[in-house]
Amino acid sequence: MALEGGMRCVKFLVFFFNFLFWLCGIALIVIGIYVQIELNKTLIMSSPSASGAPIVIIVVGVVIFFVSFFGCCGASKENYCMVTTFAILLTCIFLVEIAAAIAGYIFKDKVRAVLQDGLEDAMKKYGNDSLVTQTLDELQRKYSCCGANNYTDWSTIEPFKSNHSVPASCCWANATVPTCYLQPTPATINVQGCAQSIEAWLKKHIVIVAAVALGIAFFELLGIIFACCLMKGIRSGYEVM
Protein backbone atom coordinates (compact mmCIF):
# COMPACT_ATOMS: atom_id res chain seq x y z
CA MET A 1 0.00 0.00 0.00
CA ALA A 2 2.85 2.35 0.83
CA LEU A 3 4.50 1.54 -2.45
CA GLU A 4 1.24 2.20 -4.29
CA GLY A 5 1.00 5.60 -2.61
CA GLY A 6 4.61 6.32 -3.51
CA MET A 7 4.00 5.48 -7.17
CA ARG A 8 0.87 7.62 -7.15
CA CYS A 9 3.05 10.52 -5.96
CA VAL A 10 5.63 9.81 -8.68
CA LYS A 11 2.89 9.83 -11.29
CA PHE A 12 1.71 13.23 -10.04
CA LEU A 13 5.29 14.57 -10.11
CA VAL A 14 5.72 13.38 -13.71
CA PHE A 15 2.60 15.36 -14.63
CA PHE A 16 3.83 18.40 -12.70
CA PHE A 17 7.28 18.43 -14.29
CA ASN A 18 5.83 17.90 -17.73
CA PHE A 19 3.70 20.99 -17.19
CA LEU A 20 6.87 22.90 -16.29
CA PHE A 21 8.58 21.53 -19.43
CA TRP A 22 5.61 22.70 -21.47
CA LEU A 23 5.96 26.22 -20.07
CA CYS A 24 9.74 26.16 -20.59
CA GLY A 25 9.22 25.06 -24.19
CA ILE A 26 6.95 28.04 -24.82
CA ALA A 27 9.50 30.34 -23.12
CA LEU A 28 12.31 29.07 -25.36
CA ILE A 29 10.19 29.51 -28.50
CA VAL A 30 9.37 33.11 -27.53
CA ILE A 31 13.01 33.90 -26.66
CA GLY A 32 14.25 32.31 -29.90
CA ILE A 33 11.80 34.28 -32.03
CA TYR A 34 12.69 37.51 -30.20
CA VAL A 35 16.43 36.97 -30.71
CA GLN A 36 15.82 36.01 -34.36
CA ILE A 37 13.91 39.26 -34.99
CA GLU A 38 16.52 41.38 -33.23
CA LEU A 39 19.42 39.75 -35.09
CA ASN A 40 17.53 40.14 -38.35
CA LYS A 41 17.49 43.88 -37.71
CA THR A 42 21.27 43.87 -37.36
CA LEU A 43 21.73 42.61 -40.94
CA ILE A 44 23.96 39.69 -39.90
CA MET A 45 21.52 36.86 -40.54
CA SER A 46 23.38 35.92 -43.71
CA SER A 47 26.00 34.39 -41.41
CA PRO A 48 25.20 30.76 -40.46
CA SER A 49 26.87 31.16 -37.07
CA ALA A 50 24.65 34.15 -36.30
CA SER A 51 21.34 32.74 -37.52
CA GLY A 52 21.98 29.27 -36.10
CA ALA A 53 21.73 30.20 -32.40
CA PRO A 54 18.11 31.47 -32.34
CA ILE A 55 17.00 28.65 -34.65
CA VAL A 56 18.47 26.07 -32.26
CA ILE A 57 16.67 27.74 -29.36
CA ILE A 58 13.35 27.64 -31.25
CA VAL A 59 13.81 24.00 -32.31
CA VAL A 60 14.67 22.91 -28.75
CA GLY A 61 11.62 24.80 -27.48
CA VAL A 62 9.32 23.08 -30.00
CA VAL A 63 10.80 19.65 -29.19
CA ILE A 64 10.37 20.20 -25.43
CA PHE A 65 6.80 21.39 -26.03
CA PHE A 66 5.81 18.16 -27.81
CA VAL A 67 7.91 15.82 -25.65
CA SER A 68 6.20 17.15 -22.52
CA PHE A 69 2.81 16.40 -24.07
CA PHE A 70 4.03 12.91 -24.97
CA GLY A 71 5.20 12.36 -21.38
CA CYS A 72 1.81 13.39 -19.98
CA CYS A 73 0.06 10.87 -22.23
CA GLY A 74 2.47 8.13 -21.20
CA ALA A 75 1.98 8.82 -17.50
CA SER A 76 -1.80 9.12 -17.87
CA LYS A 77 -2.17 5.80 -19.70
CA GLU A 78 0.56 4.19 -17.60
CA ASN A 79 2.11 2.98 -20.83
CA TYR A 80 5.60 1.58 -20.24
CA CYS A 81 6.70 2.11 -23.86
CA MET A 82 5.56 5.77 -23.95
CA VAL A 83 7.15 6.60 -20.59
CA THR A 84 10.39 4.91 -21.67
CA THR A 85 10.41 6.86 -24.94
CA PHE A 86 9.74 10.05 -23.00
CA ALA A 87 12.69 9.38 -20.68
CA ILE A 88 15.00 8.66 -23.64
CA LEU A 89 13.92 11.79 -25.53
CA LEU A 90 14.33 13.93 -22.42
CA THR A 91 17.82 12.51 -21.87
CA CYS A 92 18.73 13.33 -25.50
CA ILE A 93 17.47 16.90 -25.10
CA PHE A 94 19.48 17.22 -21.87
CA LEU A 95 22.67 16.06 -23.62
CA VAL A 96 22.04 18.38 -26.60
CA GLU A 97 21.65 21.35 -24.24
CA ILE A 98 24.95 20.51 -22.53
CA ALA A 99 26.67 20.27 -25.94
CA ALA A 100 25.11 23.59 -27.03
CA ALA A 101 26.29 25.28 -23.81
CA ILE A 102 29.85 24.01 -24.37
CA ALA A 103 29.80 25.13 -28.02
CA GLY A 104 28.43 28.55 -27.02
CA TYR A 105 31.22 29.02 -24.50
CA ILE A 106 33.88 27.99 -27.02
CA PHE A 107 32.63 30.30 -29.78
CA LYS A 108 31.56 33.26 -27.62
CA ASP A 109 34.68 35.21 -28.60
CA LYS A 110 33.72 35.04 -32.29
CA VAL A 111 30.56 37.09 -31.82
CA ARG A 112 32.33 40.40 -32.49
CA ALA A 113 33.88 39.11 -35.73
CA VAL A 114 30.51 37.85 -37.01
CA LEU A 115 28.85 41.17 -36.18
CA GLN A 116 31.64 43.16 -37.76
CA ASP A 117 31.58 41.17 -41.02
CA GLY A 118 27.81 41.52 -41.31
CA LEU A 119 27.86 45.25 -40.65
CA GLU A 120 30.73 45.92 -43.06
CA ASP A 121 28.88 44.03 -45.78
CA ALA A 122 25.74 46.09 -45.09
CA MET A 123 27.71 49.34 -45.22
CA LYS A 124 28.92 48.54 -48.73
CA LYS A 125 25.27 48.31 -49.85
CA TYR A 126 24.25 51.54 -48.13
CA GLY A 127 22.54 53.89 -50.56
CA ASN A 128 22.17 51.21 -53.24
CA ASP A 129 19.71 48.97 -51.40
CA SER A 130 16.78 50.85 -49.85
CA LEU A 131 15.98 48.09 -47.34
CA VAL A 132 19.59 47.83 -46.15
CA THR A 133 19.85 51.61 -45.96
CA GLN A 134 16.68 51.94 -43.87
CA THR A 135 17.58 49.06 -41.57
CA LEU A 136 21.13 50.27 -40.99
CA ASP A 137 19.86 53.77 -40.20
CA GLU A 138 17.40 52.34 -37.68
CA LEU A 139 20.19 50.23 -36.21
CA GLN A 140 22.52 53.18 -35.73
CA ARG A 141 19.77 55.23 -34.10
CA LYS A 142 18.62 52.42 -31.83
CA TYR A 143 22.09 51.54 -30.52
CA SER A 144 23.49 55.09 -30.73
CA CYS A 145 26.39 53.89 -32.83
CA CYS A 146 28.10 54.65 -36.12
CA GLY A 147 29.91 52.26 -38.46
CA ALA A 148 31.13 48.75 -37.66
CA ASN A 149 34.17 49.53 -35.46
CA ASN A 150 33.67 53.30 -35.18
CA TYR A 151 32.49 56.27 -37.22
CA THR A 152 35.69 56.39 -39.32
CA ASP A 153 34.58 53.21 -41.11
CA TRP A 154 32.33 55.37 -43.28
CA SER A 155 35.40 57.20 -44.65
CA THR A 156 36.05 54.16 -46.88
CA ILE A 157 32.50 54.05 -48.30
CA GLU A 158 31.31 56.22 -51.17
CA PRO A 159 29.90 58.87 -51.27
CA PHE A 160 30.96 59.53 -47.67
CA LYS A 161 34.62 59.07 -48.60
CA SER A 162 34.50 61.97 -51.07
CA ASN A 163 32.66 64.54 -48.96
CA HIS A 164 34.11 63.45 -45.58
CA SER A 165 30.71 62.78 -44.02
CA VAL A 166 28.66 60.02 -42.37
CA PRO A 167 24.97 59.06 -42.55
CA ALA A 168 22.61 61.40 -40.71
CA SER A 169 21.64 58.48 -38.46
CA CYS A 170 25.06 58.76 -36.81
CA CYS A 171 24.14 62.10 -35.24
CA TRP A 172 23.32 62.39 -31.56
CA ALA A 173 19.62 61.85 -30.84
CA ASN A 174 19.36 65.36 -29.41
CA ALA A 175 21.64 66.99 -31.99
CA THR A 176 20.88 70.68 -32.45
CA VAL A 177 22.88 71.07 -35.66
CA PRO A 178 20.93 69.78 -38.69
CA THR A 179 24.14 69.18 -40.65
CA CYS A 180 25.99 67.39 -37.85
CA TYR A 181 26.81 64.51 -40.22
CA LEU A 182 28.92 66.83 -42.38
CA GLN A 183 32.52 67.14 -41.18
CA PRO A 184 31.67 64.85 -38.22
CA THR A 185 33.41 65.09 -34.86
CA PRO A 186 32.95 63.21 -31.55
CA ALA A 187 31.10 66.29 -30.30
CA THR A 188 28.31 65.96 -32.88
CA ILE A 189 27.90 62.24 -33.68
CA ASN A 190 28.02 58.84 -32.03
CA VAL A 191 31.56 57.53 -32.40
CA GLN A 192 31.19 54.01 -30.99
CA GLY A 193 30.91 51.18 -33.51
CA CYS A 194 27.70 49.17 -33.83
CA ALA A 195 29.52 45.83 -33.47
CA GLN A 196 30.51 46.75 -29.91
CA SER A 197 27.04 48.08 -29.05
CA ILE A 198 25.22 45.02 -30.39
CA GLU A 199 27.69 42.67 -28.72
CA ALA A 200 26.99 44.37 -25.39
CA TRP A 201 23.23 43.95 -25.98
CA LEU A 202 23.68 40.24 -26.77
CA LYS A 203 25.84 39.62 -23.67
CA LYS A 204 23.25 41.35 -21.52
CA HIS A 205 20.36 39.24 -22.81
CA ILE A 206 22.30 35.97 -23.03
CA VAL A 207 22.18 35.89 -19.23
CA ILE A 208 18.39 35.52 -19.46
CA VAL A 209 18.75 32.65 -21.95
CA ALA A 210 21.38 30.97 -19.75
CA ALA A 211 19.18 31.26 -16.65
CA VAL A 212 16.20 29.73 -18.49
CA ALA A 213 18.42 26.94 -19.88
CA LEU A 214 19.80 26.12 -16.41
CA GLY A 215 16.29 25.99 -14.98
CA ILE A 216 15.12 23.70 -17.78
CA ALA A 217 18.16 21.42 -17.39
CA PHE A 218 17.51 21.07 -13.66
CA PHE A 219 13.85 20.15 -14.17
CA GLU A 220 14.77 17.82 -17.02
CA LEU A 221 17.13 15.92 -14.74
CA LEU A 222 14.40 15.53 -12.14
CA GLY A 223 11.94 14.57 -14.87
CA ILE A 224 14.26 11.81 -16.09
CA ILE A 225 14.62 10.44 -12.56
CA PHE A 226 10.86 10.43 -11.90
CA ALA A 227 10.13 8.94 -15.33
CA CYS A 228 12.54 6.09 -14.59
CA CYS A 229 10.83 5.51 -11.23
CA LEU A 230 7.44 5.43 -12.95
CA MET A 231 8.82 2.99 -15.56
CA LYS A 232 9.97 0.69 -12.77
CA GLY A 233 6.57 0.87 -11.08
CA ILE A 234 4.66 0.15 -14.30
CA ARG A 235 6.97 -2.71 -15.22
CA SER A 236 6.58 -4.27 -11.79
CA GLY A 237 2.83 -4.31 -12.34
CA TYR A 238 1.81 -2.03 -9.47
CA GLU A 239 -1.42 -0.11 -9.67
CA VAL A 240 -0.69 3.60 -10.08
CA MET A 241 -4.13 4.97 -10.78
C-alpha positions in Angstrom: 0.0 0.0 0.0 2.8 2.3 0.8 4.5 1.5 -2.5 1.2 2.2 -4.3 1.0 5.6 -2.6 4.6 6.3 -3.5 4.0 5.5 -7.2 0.9 7.6 -7.1 3.1 10.5 -6.0 5.6 9.8 -8.7 2.9 9.8 -11.3 1.7 13.2 -10.0 5.3 14.6 -10.1 5.7 13.4 -13.7 2.6 15.4 -14.6 3.8 18.4 -12.7 7.3 18.4 -14.3 5.8 17.9 -17.7 3.7 21.0 -17.2 6.9 22.9 -16.3 8.6 21.5 -19.4 5.6 22.7 -21.5 6.0 26.2 -20.1 9.7 26.2 -20.6 9.2 25.1 -24.2 7.0 28.0 -24.8 9.5 30.3 -23.1 12.3 29.1 -25.4 10.2 29.5 -28.5 9.4 33.1 -27.5 13.0 33.9 -26.7 14.3 32.3 -29.9 11.8 34.3 -32.0 12.7 37.5 -30.2 16.4 37.0 -30.7 15.8 36.0 -34.4 13.9 39.3 -35.0 16.5 41.4 -33.2 19.4 39.7 -35.1 17.5 40.1 -38.4 17.5 43.9 -37.7 21.3 43.9 -37.4 21.7 42.6 -40.9 24.0 39.7 -39.9 21.5 36.9 -40.5 23.4 35.9 -43.7 26.0 34.4 -41.4 25.2 30.8 -40.5 26.9 31.2 -37.1 24.7 34.2 -36.3 21.3 32.7 -37.5 22.0 29.3 -36.1 21.7 30.2 -32.4 18.1 31.5 -32.3 17.0 28.7 -34.7 18.5 26.1 -32.3 16.7 27.7 -29.4 13.3 27.6 -31.3 13.8 24.0 -32.3 14.7 22.9 -28.8 11.6 24.8 -27.5 9.3 23.1 -30.0 10.8 19.6 -29.2 10.4 20.2 -25.4 6.8 21.4 -26.0 5.8 18.2 -27.8 7.9 15.8 -25.7 6.2 17.2 -22.5 2.8 16.4 -24.1 4.0 12.9 -25.0 5.2 12.4 -21.4 1.8 13.4 -20.0 0.1 10.9 -22.2 2.5 8.1 -21.2 2.0 8.8 -17.5 -1.8 9.1 -17.9 -2.2 5.8 -19.7 0.6 4.2 -17.6 2.1 3.0 -20.8 5.6 1.6 -20.2 6.7 2.1 -23.9 5.6 5.8 -23.9 7.1 6.6 -20.6 10.4 4.9 -21.7 10.4 6.9 -24.9 9.7 10.1 -23.0 12.7 9.4 -20.7 15.0 8.7 -23.6 13.9 11.8 -25.5 14.3 13.9 -22.4 17.8 12.5 -21.9 18.7 13.3 -25.5 17.5 16.9 -25.1 19.5 17.2 -21.9 22.7 16.1 -23.6 22.0 18.4 -26.6 21.6 21.4 -24.2 24.9 20.5 -22.5 26.7 20.3 -25.9 25.1 23.6 -27.0 26.3 25.3 -23.8 29.8 24.0 -24.4 29.8 25.1 -28.0 28.4 28.5 -27.0 31.2 29.0 -24.5 33.9 28.0 -27.0 32.6 30.3 -29.8 31.6 33.3 -27.6 34.7 35.2 -28.6 33.7 35.0 -32.3 30.6 37.1 -31.8 32.3 40.4 -32.5 33.9 39.1 -35.7 30.5 37.9 -37.0 28.8 41.2 -36.2 31.6 43.2 -37.8 31.6 41.2 -41.0 27.8 41.5 -41.3 27.9 45.3 -40.7 30.7 45.9 -43.1 28.9 44.0 -45.8 25.7 46.1 -45.1 27.7 49.3 -45.2 28.9 48.5 -48.7 25.3 48.3 -49.8 24.2 51.5 -48.1 22.5 53.9 -50.6 22.2 51.2 -53.2 19.7 49.0 -51.4 16.8 50.9 -49.8 16.0 48.1 -47.3 19.6 47.8 -46.1 19.8 51.6 -46.0 16.7 51.9 -43.9 17.6 49.1 -41.6 21.1 50.3 -41.0 19.9 53.8 -40.2 17.4 52.3 -37.7 20.2 50.2 -36.2 22.5 53.2 -35.7 19.8 55.2 -34.1 18.6 52.4 -31.8 22.1 51.5 -30.5 23.5 55.1 -30.7 26.4 53.9 -32.8 28.1 54.7 -36.1 29.9 52.3 -38.5 31.1 48.8 -37.7 34.2 49.5 -35.5 33.7 53.3 -35.2 32.5 56.3 -37.2 35.7 56.4 -39.3 34.6 53.2 -41.1 32.3 55.4 -43.3 35.4 57.2 -44.7 36.1 54.2 -46.9 32.5 54.1 -48.3 31.3 56.2 -51.2 29.9 58.9 -51.3 31.0 59.5 -47.7 34.6 59.1 -48.6 34.5 62.0 -51.1 32.7 64.5 -49.0 34.1 63.4 -45.6 30.7 62.8 -44.0 28.7 60.0 -42.4 25.0 59.1 -42.6 22.6 61.4 -40.7 21.6 58.5 -38.5 25.1 58.8 -36.8 24.1 62.1 -35.2 23.3 62.4 -31.6 19.6 61.8 -30.8 19.4 65.4 -29.4 21.6 67.0 -32.0 20.9 70.7 -32.4 22.9 71.1 -35.7 20.9 69.8 -38.7 24.1 69.2 -40.7 26.0 67.4 -37.9 26.8 64.5 -40.2 28.9 66.8 -42.4 32.5 67.1 -41.2 31.7 64.8 -38.2 33.4 65.1 -34.9 33.0 63.2 -31.5 31.1 66.3 -30.3 28.3 66.0 -32.9 27.9 62.2 -33.7 28.0 58.8 -32.0 31.6 57.5 -32.4 31.2 54.0 -31.0 30.9 51.2 -33.5 27.7 49.2 -33.8 29.5 45.8 -33.5 30.5 46.8 -29.9 27.0 48.1 -29.0 25.2 45.0 -30.4 27.7 42.7 -28.7 27.0 44.4 -25.4 23.2 43.9 -26.0 23.7 40.2 -26.8 25.8 39.6 -23.7 23.2 41.4 -21.5 20.4 39.2 -22.8 22.3 36.0 -23.0 22.2 35.9 -19.2 18.4 35.5 -19.5 18.8 32.7 -22.0 21.4 31.0 -19.8 19.2 31.3 -16.7 16.2 29.7 -18.5 18.4 26.9 -19.9 19.8 26.1 -16.4 16.3 26.0 -15.0 15.1 23.7 -17.8 18.2 21.4 -17.4 17.5 21.1 -13.7 13.8 20.2 -14.2 14.8 17.8 -17.0 17.1 15.9 -14.7 14.4 15.5 -12.1 11.9 14.6 -14.9 14.3 11.8 -16.1 14.6 10.4 -12.6 10.9 10.4 -11.9 10.1 8.9 -15.3 12.5 6.1 -14.6 10.8 5.5 -11.2 7.4 5.4 -13.0 8.8 3.0 -15.6 10.0 0.7 -12.8 6.6 0.9 -11.1 4.7 0.1 -14.3 7.0 -2.7 -15.2 6.6 -4.3 -11.8 2.8 -4.3 -12.3 1.8 -2.0 -9.5 -1.4 -0.1 -9.7 -0.7 3.6 -10.1 -4.1 5.0 -10.8 
